[in-house]
Amino acid sequence: MDSQRIEDLKRFYSAIDRLSTCPGGARTLASGSGRLDWPQRGVYFFMEDGEVRSDTGAGPRVVRVGTHALRPNSGTKLWTRLSQHRGQAQSGGGNHRGSIFRLIVGTALIARNGHACATWDVEKSANPKIRAAELALEREVSRFIGAMPLVSMGVNDEPGPGSLRGYIERNAIALLSNYGRQAADMPSAGWLGHHCDRERVRKSGLWNSNHVDEMYDRNFLSCLEDQVLVMGQTA
């Protein structure tokens, strides 16, 4: 096993543990709303019940990393992006065409539970009739994602591909990913992601496809730690 990666993972999780003690801490989207004190811009880290670390210490393992507003002049806020993953609070439904996270969770639920939904992951838009037929599955996706604990870290830099948020996101994914390398903190046998139709999800152990096959820059850990320290100081 790559001892350097193990040490870097331990350092990463030490920062995430400290982040979870900041105001807001670990929360779920099912219990959250836009009225809570979310950072305007930031990076988020999802955990999942039953998914624990096995090689880098005790505690939950991160199963998805994400951010938002990486395109220049984008005005998307952190909560806006998280609410797209969560789905609609009143109906319990959602729009998997606007959230790749919802889409890939849905493919796994279809495969594991034997759902019939021929329009899932087919078109980029859908008429009301199709959306109504997909509602039951959208609700199941909402329940699953809504129950996942997450922590968020404010990084209020300008939108764009060179943002610090994007740097932290892609390197965290690359560090956590088991794709194409010896596994560390392997997903449990019952992890839903094993049923996903994306090979990168299955082999990385993450609900991510981008950056899972990349090498990480160890310097990002210092940036992560610095941002967590700022979060603690501004609490």
C-alpha positions as CSV (number, residue, x, y, z in Angstrom):
1,M,0.0,0.0,0.0
2,D,1.3,3.5,-0.9
3,S,2.5,4.8,2.5
4,Q,2.6,8.4,1.3
5,R,-1.0,8.3,0.1
6,I,-2.1,6.8,3.4
7,E,-0.3,9.6,5.4
8,D,-1.9,12.2,3.0
9,L,-5.3,10.6,3.5
10,K,-4.9,10.8,7.3
11,R,-3.9,14.5,7.0
12,F,-7.0,15.1,4.8
13,Y,-9.3,13.4,7.3
14,S,-7.8,15.3,10.2
15,A,-8.8,18.5,8.4
16,I,-12.3,17.2,7.7
17,D,-12.7,16.2,11.3
18,R,-11.8,19.8,12.4
19,L,-14.2,21.1,9.8
20,S,-17.0,19.1,11.3
21,T,-16.5,20.9,14.6
22,C,-17.0,24.3,13.0
23,P,-20.4,25.9,13.4
24,G,-22.9,24.0,11.3
25,G,-20.8,20.9,11.5
26,A,-22.0,17.8,9.8
27,R,-25.6,18.1,8.6
28,T,-27.9,16.5,6.1
29,L,-29.7,18.1,3.1
30,A,-33.0,16.6,4.4
31,S,-32.7,18.7,7.5
32,G,-31.1,21.8,5.9
33,S,-32.5,24.8,4.0
34,G,-31.2,27.9,2.4
35,R,-31.9,29.8,5.6
36,L,-29.1,28.0,7.4
37,D,-25.6,29.7,7.5
38,W,-24.1,28.2,4.3
39,P,-21.0,29.8,2.9
40,Q,-21.8,31.8,-0.3
41,R,-19.1,29.8,-2.1
42,G,-17.3,26.7,-1.0
43,V,-16.5,23.0,-1.3
44,Y,-18.6,20.3,0.1
45,F,-17.8,16.7,1.3
46,F,-20.5,14.0,1.5
47,M,-20.3,11.0,3.8
48,E,-22.7,8.0,3.8
49,D,-24.2,5.7,6.4
50,G,-22.3,2.4,6.5
51,E,-19.3,3.8,4.7
52,V,-16.3,3.9,7.1
53,R,-12.6,4.2,6.8
54,S,-10.6,1.0,7.1
55,D,-7.0,2.0,6.5
56,T,-6.6,5.6,7.7
57,G,-8.3,5.7,11.1
58,A,-11.8,5.6,12.5
59,G,-14.8,7.4,11.2
60,P,-16.8,7.9,8.0
61,R,-15.1,8.1,4.6
62,V,-15.9,10.9,2.2
63,V,-17.9,9.5,-0.8
64,R,-18.3,12.7,-2.8
65,V,-16.6,16.0,-3.2
66,G,-18.0,18.9,-5.1
67,T,-18.0,22.6,-5.6
68,H,-19.8,25.1,-7.9
69,A,-19.3,28.3,-10.0
70,L,-16.2,27.2,-11.8
71,R,-17.2,29.1,-15.0
72,P,-16.2,32.8,-15.2
73,N,-19.0,35.1,-14.1
74,S,-21.1,32.3,-12.7
75,G,-23.3,33.5,-9.9
76,T,-24.3,30.1,-8.5
77,K,-24.2,29.9,-4.8
78,L,-23.2,26.9,-2.7
79,W,-26.7,26.4,-1.4
80,T,-28.2,26.6,-4.9
81,R,-26.0,23.8,-6.0
82,L,-26.7,21.7,-2.9
83,S,-30.4,22.2,-3.3
84,Q,-30.2,20.8,-6.9
85,H,-28.7,17.7,-5.4
86,R,-31.3,17.6,-2.6
87,G,-34.3,17.9,-4.8
88,Q,-37.6,19.6,-4.1
89,A,-38.5,19.9,-0.4
90,Q,-42.3,19.9,-0.9
91,S,-42.8,17.2,-3.5
92,G,-39.7,15.1,-2.6
93,G,-38.9,14.9,-6.3
94,G,-36.1,16.5,-8.2
95,N,-34.4,17.0,-11.5
96,H,-31.6,14.5,-12.2
97,R,-31.0,16.3,-15.5
98,G,-29.6,19.2,-13.5
99,S,-27.5,17.2,-11.1
100,I,-25.0,14.5,-12.2
101,F,-25.0,13.4,-8.6
102,R,-28.7,12.6,-8.7
103,L,-28.3,11.0,-12.1
104,I,-25.6,8.5,-11.1
105,V,-27.3,7.6,-7.8
106,G,-30.5,7.0,-9.8
107,T,-28.7,4.6,-12.2
108,A,-27.5,2.6,-9.1
109,L,-30.9,2.4,-7.6
110,I,-32.4,1.2,-10.9
111,A,-29.8,-1.6,-11.1
112,R,-30.0,-2.6,-7.5
113,N,-33.8,-2.4,-7.0
114,G,-34.9,-3.5,-10.5
115,H,-36.7,-0.2,-11.3
116,A,-38.0,0.3,-14.8
117,C,-37.2,3.8,-16.0
118,A,-36.2,3.9,-19.6
119,T,-36.0,7.7,-19.8
120,W,-33.4,8.0,-17.0
121,D,-30.0,9.3,-18.3
122,V,-31.3,9.5,-21.9
123,E,-32.3,13.1,-22.8
124,K,-31.2,16.5,-21.4
125,S,-34.8,17.7,-21.2
126,A,-38.1,16.0,-20.6
127,N,-41.8,16.9,-20.9
128,P,-44.2,16.9,-18.0
129,K,-45.5,13.4,-18.8
130,I,-41.9,12.0,-18.6
131,R,-41.1,13.9,-15.5
132,A,-44.3,12.6,-13.8
133,A,-43.3,9.0,-14.7
134,E,-39.9,9.5,-13.2
135,L,-41.2,11.1,-9.9
136,A,-41.1,7.9,-7.8
137,L,-37.5,7.3,-8.6
138,E,-36.6,11.0,-8.2
139,R,-38.1,10.8,-4.7
140,E,-36.0,7.7,-3.9
141,V,-32.9,9.6,-5.0
142,S,-33.9,12.6,-2.8
143,R,-34.3,10.3,0.2
144,F,-31.0,8.7,-0.3
145,I,-29.0,11.9,-0.9
146,G,-31.0,13.8,1.7
147,A,-29.9,11.4,4.4
148,M,-26.1,11.7,3.6
149,P,-24.2,13.7,6.2
150,L,-22.0,16.5,4.7
151,V,-19.7,19.2,5.7
152,S,-19.0,22.4,3.8
153,M,-16.1,24.7,3.7
154,G,-16.3,28.3,2.7
155,V,-13.9,29.4,0.0
156,N,-15.2,32.8,-1.2
157,D,-13.0,33.3,-4.3
158,E,-14.0,34.5,-7.7
159,P,-15.7,32.0,-10.1
160,G,-13.5,30.5,-12.7
161,P,-11.5,27.4,-13.6
162,G,-8.5,28.6,-11.7
163,S,-10.3,29.1,-8.4
164,L,-9.0,27.7,-5.2
165,R,-12.3,25.9,-4.8
166,G,-11.7,24.0,-8.0
167,Y,-8.1,23.2,-7.0
168,I,-9.2,21.8,-3.6
169,E,-12.1,19.8,-5.2
170,R,-10.1,18.1,-8.0
171,N,-7.1,17.2,-5.8
172,A,-9.3,15.9,-2.9
173,I,-11.1,13.7,-5.4
174,A,-7.8,12.5,-6.9
175,L,-6.5,11.7,-3.4
176,L,-9.6,9.8,-2.3
177,S,-10.0,7.9,-5.5
178,N,-9.1,4.2,-5.7
179,Y,-9.4,4.2,-9.5
180,G,-6.3,2.6,-11.1
181,R,-4.4,2.3,-7.9
182,Q,-4.1,0.1,-4.8
183,A,-7.3,0.6,-2.8
184,A,-7.4,2.4,0.6
185,D,-10.5,2.8,2.7
186,M,-12.4,0.5,0.4
187,P,-16.2,0.9,0.1
188,S,-18.3,-1.6,1.9
189,A,-19.7,-4.6,0.2
190,G,-23.1,-3.1,0.4
191,W,-22.2,0.3,-1.0
192,L,-24.8,1.4,-3.5
193,G,-22.2,2.7,-5.8
194,H,-21.2,-0.8,-6.8
195,H,-24.4,-0.9,-8.8
196,C,-23.7,2.4,-10.7
197,D,-23.4,2.2,-14.4
198,R,-20.3,4.4,-14.3
199,E,-17.1,2.4,-14.1
200,R,-15.3,5.4,-12.6
201,V,-17.7,5.5,-9.7
202,R,-17.5,1.7,-9.1
203,K,-13.7,1.6,-9.3
204,S,-13.0,4.9,-7.5
205,G,-15.3,4.2,-4.5
206,L,-16.7,7.8,-5.0
207,W,-19.8,9.3,-6.3
208,N,-17.5,11.3,-8.7
209,S,-16.4,10.7,-12.3
210,N,-14.2,13.6,-13.0
211,H,-10.6,13.7,-11.6
212,V,-10.8,10.1,-10.3
213,D,-8.0,9.1,-12.6
214,E,-5.7,12.0,-11.9
215,M,-2.6,12.4,-9.7
216,Y,-3.0,14.8,-6.8
217,D,-0.8,17.7,-5.8
218,R,0.1,17.3,-2.1
219,N,0.3,21.0,-1.7
220,F,-3.5,21.2,-1.8
221,L,-3.6,19.8,1.7
222,S,-2.0,22.9,3.1
223,C,-4.6,25.0,1.3
224,L,-7.3,22.8,2.7
225,E,-5.9,23.1,6.2
226,D,-5.6,26.9,5.9
227,Q,-9.2,27.2,4.8
228,V,-10.4,25.1,7.7
229,L,-8.4,27.3,10.1
230,V,-10.1,30.3,8.6
231,M,-13.5,28.7,9.1
232,G,-12.6,28.1,12.8
233,Q,-11.4,31.7,13.3
234,T,-14.4,33.3,11.8
235,A,-16.9,31.2,13.8
